[in-house]
């Protein structure tokens, strides 16, 4: 009775794990042919995670067993089911493809496994997920959930979809991926980047039992190389002017050597020129390196699954749209400011009238308002830095030159809104801006700070107008 309950709970937990990893449960507890009972038929379809390399690519039959497997009965059953299914034309037509292989999920330790059974599974081409591997994959789901919650605490925050290591090391033995969380810290006024690496071993449990494939210092350095490359790209493409703190986690199914684990905090900080990328602090030590031995995984899996949302996960190619969304959302606060009467034109306190957005030099405004029923005709325009691509003087001056040719306005107030901050060059440009009739301000949509040249009348006026929405 107790064994039946344990088996049922393990089966349910296994389905939950597979589902949260990104596998679609195609069929469960069904028959193929005469009395061929199949526990699960799955197919990988996740947009958040990459398919585990230690698994078949395509439709897969799964068997779950919570007990120590002492015979090849479960292997023979799985092999028979796959053979029967692939010979069943109507079954394959319904699924749309043949069954590509099998996975066995087993709630036992490597030390309890019989090598003869494991060797037989390898011969048949089956993938054996023992308790160590199950916990490893569960922690990937858990880490994603934690990153989702972590970034949701900030006005700026998103998690990137799982990506492969830029350059895989020892690809015959390991498959390494990374989850990246990015958020803005209002307490430190810095960008915080969290990289969680997962080093899967593409070897069977027999080899893992021998502990000969633990990660060495050279492997950890390969991961540091990848982290530097990613931070270089993030800095160059999206956050060139932001100070950053970075944390690196490494999850290794095969563990670490003592030197790799305990000396990483000594060499990691000097291994790369992190300061060049404006990284003030790098956190990686024995407490952020995880090796998978005997750990009670059920409670962790349950916690991870209940925390998952997916609201902040995005592909790296989607970062510009995320930044544009941040900028557009803050621009809406200016719309409300005009509607509520908090933002008025600076000469006679007349109300602006919100207008439709339009394009200048092929760059569309994200906010447009004007006032023309007074002697001094004015307009207020806000552009997205993400759309402009840059806030450098050449681009902004081209837009301003085009706007100055319009005789319908005496004053034009221009804001450039950024969800990723501004470079030192851009800050120097806006703080030295001085041209009659044009007020220019750079607006940080995350920190809600306004940057203007307060030495000019135009700068003082745009500062006073925006003071209700920005903190200068």
N, C-alpha and C positions, 0 to 999 in steps of 0.2 A: 504493500500500500504506500509506504513512504517512498519507495523507489519510483512508483508510478507518478506520484506528485512531483518528485524531483525532476523526472524526465519531462513531464508536461511543462513545468516552469522553465526548464532549460530550452525546450523547443520554442516557447513563446518569446523568451529573451533573445534567442537566436534570430527569430523572424524580425524582432524589433531592431536588432543590430544591423541586419542586412538591409532593412528598409531605410534606416537612418544613414547608412553608408551610401545610399543612392541606388540600391537594387529595387527593381520593380518585381513584386511578387506576382508572377503570371498565373500560377496555379498552386494550390496546396491540398494535401491529403486527397489525392485523386488516383485513379487507376489508368494504366496503359495496357491495352490488350486484356488478357484474362488474368485477373488477380495479381497484376503487377502494381503494387502500391507505391506511389511516389510521394515523398514527404513534401518537397518544395520544388517548384520550377521558377527560376529567377532570371532576370536580365538587367544589366547595368544601364541606368539612364539618368544619372545625376548631372545637374548643371553646377553643383557646388564642389563636388569631389571628383578626383580622378579615379578610374577603376584600379583597384588593387592589382598589382602585377602578379601577385601570387594567387591567381584565379584564372579560370577560363575566360576567353574573350567571346562572348555570345551567350546563347541560351544554356543554362546550367541546371543540372539536377543537384539537390542538396539533401544530405542525410545528417540528422542530429542525434547524438548519443551522449548522455551524461555519465556513462559508466566507463571503466577501463575496458578497452576493446581487446579481447584476448584471441579472437579468431578472425578469419577473413569473411565471415558471414555477411557483414555489412558492406564489404567491398564487392562481393559477388552479387549482392542484391542491387547495388548501384550500377554495376557494369551491365547486369541483365536488363535493368530498367532503361538504360540509355540505348542499348542495342535494340530492345523491343520498340522503343519510341521512334527510333530512326528508321525502323522497317515499317512503321505504321504510317502509310501515306496520308490518311485523313487527319491524323494527329499532327503531323508535321505541317500540313497545309493550314490548319487552324492556327498554329503558332507562327508560321511564316518562315521557319528555319529549322534545321536539324539541331539536336542537342550537341553542344560543343565539348562538354566535359562535366566533371563532378567535383563537389566540395563536401568534405566531411567536417562538421563542427563537433569537437569532442571536449567535454568538460573535465579533462585530466591533465596532469603535469607531464612534462617530457620524461621525467625520471620514471614514471609509471608505464611508459609505452614499451610495447614489445617491438624490437627492431624488425622481426620477421614480417609483422603486419604492416609496419611503415614502409618497408622495402617493397612489399606487394602493392601498396597504394601507389608508390612511385612508378612501379612497372606499368600499372594500369593508367597512369597519367592523371591521377586524382590529386587534389590539393587538400592537405590535412591542416585544419586550423585547430591547434590545441589551445589550452587556456591562456598561454602567453600571447599568442597571435590574436586571439579574440579580444583580450584586454588591450592590446596595442591598437587594434582598429576601433575599439570602443573609446579609447582616449583621443583618437582623432576627432570623433564626433563631439566628445566632451570639450576638447580644446576649441573647436569651432563655436560651440555654444558659449563658452566663456568669453571668447573674443567678441561675439555678438553683443553680449551684455556689457563688456568693457567699453566698446566704442559707442554704445547707446547712452553712456553717461556724459558724452560730450556733444556740443552743438555741431561739431565737425567730426564725423566718424564713419568708417566703412571697413568691411572685411573683404579682401580679394579672394576670388575663387582659388582653389588649390592649384598649384603650379609645380611642374617638374623642376628639379635642380638645373641650373643653367648648363652645367657640365657634370653629368653623372660620373661618379667615381666607382671603379670596379663594377661595371654594369652587369657582369655575370653573377655577381654575388649580392649587390645591393640595388635598391630602387628608392631614391630620395625625393621627397616632395616638401612643399612649404605652404603654410597658411600665413597670411599677413594681415594684421590689424593696424589701422592708422586712425589716430584721433588727436584733437587739439586739447591740451591741458590748460584750463583757465587759471589754475593755481600757479603754474610755472611759466605760462605764456610760451610754451614750447610745443612742438609737434612730438608726439610719442608714437614710436613704431615698434610693433611686437611681431617677431618672426618665430613661428613654431615649425620646426623641421621634423619630418618623420622618415626615419631610415628603416625601410622594410628589408628583410633578408630574403633573397630569392633562392633559398635552400631549404631542404626538408628538415623535419624535426630531429632526424638522426644526427645531422651535422650540427644543428644548434645545441644539441645536448653536449657536444664536445667542447663548447665555448672557445672554439678556435677562430671565430669570425667576429669577435668583439671589435668595436671601432677603436682605432689608434689615433694618436695626436695628428697624424697626417690627414686622416679622414675629417677630423674636426676642423682642421685648417681649410680643407676644401669647402666646407660649409661656410666658414668665415669669408672665403673668397666670394662665394655666391651672395652672401649678405651684403658685402661691399658693393658688388655689381648692382644689386637691386637698389640699394640706398643711393648709389650714384645716379641711377635712372630716375628715381623718385625725386631726388634733389634737382636734377637738371630740368626735367620735364614739368614738374608740378610745384615744387616748393624750394625755389632757388634762394630765397632769403630767410628761410626759417631755421632757427636753432632746433636741435632734435635730441631726444633721448631714445636709446634703442635697447630692447631686450631680446635675447636669443634663447629659445628653448630647443633642445634636441632630444627627440624620442627615438631610442634605438632598441629594436626588438632583440638584438644580440648583445646589448650592453656595451660597456666601455672598458678599456684598460685603466688601471689605476692612474697612470700618468695623464691619460687623456681627460679623465674625469676631474682630478683634483688640481692639476696644474693649468687648466684652461684659463682660470681667472688671472693667472700671472702673465701668460703670453698673449692672450686675446687682445688686450688693450693696446699693445704695442705692435701687433702683427700687421695692422694696416694704418694708414694715415686717416683715421676717422675724423680728425679735426678739419681736414680739407672739405668734408661734406657737412660741416657745421654740426657734427654729432658731439655733444658735450659729455654724454655719459653712455657707456655701453655696459649692460648687465648680462653676464654669462658666467656661471660657476657650477659647482657640483649640485646646487639646488635647482638649476634649470636644465640639468642633464638627467634624463629618465631612462632607466634600464628596466626591462620587463621580466621579473621573476615571479614569485608567488605573491599575488596581491588579490584581495577580495574585490572583485570587479563588479558584482551585481549592483551594489548601492551606487557606485560611480556611474554606471550605465544609466541607471534610473534617473539620477540627478541630471546627467547630460541631456537625455532625451526630453525631459520636461522643461528644460531651459531654452531649447532651440527655437529660433524664430525665422531666421533667414532674411530679415528686413534690411540688413545693412551689407549683405554680401554682393560683391560686384566683380566683374572682370576688370583687369587693369586698363583695358581699352575704354571702359565706362567711366573712368575717373573724371574726364572733362565734363561729362553730362552731370556727374555728381556735384562738381564744383559749380557748374552753371545753375544747378538747382538751389544750392546754398545762396548764390548771388541773387537769383530771382526771388527767393523767399524773403531776403532782407529788403529787396527793392519794394516788395509788397508793403513793408512797414512804412515806407515813404508815402505810398499811396494812401494808407490809412492816416498818416500824419497830415496830409493835405485835406482828406475828408473830414478829419476831426478839428481842423483849423490850427493844428500845432505848427505846421509849416506854411509860412506866408512869404510873399515877395518882400524883400528887405527895405524898400523905399517908403511905401505907404501902408504896408500890412494888408494889401489886397489879397484875396484868395486866388491861388492857382486853380486852373481847370485841367483835369486829367485828359490827355489826348491819346490817340492810338499811337503805337510804336511805329517807327519808320527807320529806314536804313541810311547811313551816311558812310560813304566809301565802302560799301558792301558790308558794313557792320551795323546790325540792328540794335536799336536801343532796347533796354529792358524796362525803361520807364520814361515817360514823356508827359510834361505838363507845361502850360504857358498862361500868361495873363496879358491881354491886349487892350483892355478897356481903360487904360490909364495912359498918361503921356509917355511914361517910360515902359516900353513893351519888353517883356522878358520871357525867357523859357528855361525850363529845367530839364536836363537830359541826363540819364544814367546809362552807362554802357557796362557790359560784362567784360572783365579782363580776360576771362576764358575765351570769349568770342573774339576779342581784339587780338588775342594770343600774346600780347605784350603791352606794357604801359610805357614803353620807351618814347622819348620825345618825337622821334620820326613819325611814328604811327599816330600819336595823339595830335601832333601839329598838323598832319594831313587832314584829320577829321575837323580840327578847329578851322583850318583854312577854308574848307568847304562850307562850314557853318557861317563864317564871317561874310561870305558872299551873299547871304540872305538879308535883304534890306528891311525885312519886316520886324526885326528885333534890335533893340538897343543894347540889351545885355543877355548873355547866354551863360547859364550856370551848368557846369559839366561835372558829373561824378563818374569815376571809374571804380566799379565794385569788384572786389576780389575775394574768392573763397580760399585762397592759398597764400595770402600775404603779398609783400612787394620786395623787390631786390633793393640793395643799397643804391644802385644807379637810378632806379625809379623813384625812390624816396628823395634823392638829391634833386631830381628833375622837378617834382611837384612842389618841393619846399622853396625852390628858387623861381617858380612861375610868376611872371609879372607882365600882364598885358591888359590894357584898358578894355573893358567891355566883356572880358572873358574871365569867369571865376572857375578855377579848376581845383577839385579835391579828390584825393584817393581814399576809398572807403574799404576798410577791412571788414568783410561781412561776418567773420567769425568772432573777432575781438570787439567789433563795433567801435572801432577807432577811426577818426577822420584825420587825414594829413593834408594841410594846406599851408600856403605862405601867409602867415599872419601879419607880415610887414606891409602888405598891400591892402587897399580898401576892398578890392574884390574878394581877397582871401578872408578878411574879417567878416564880410557880409555872408559868404557861403558858409562860414563857420557858425555864425549866429543862426542861420536858417536851419542847418542840420543838427544843431545842438540837442534838439529833442530826441533825435533818433541815434546820433553818434556821440561818443564820448571823446572829445578832442584831446 
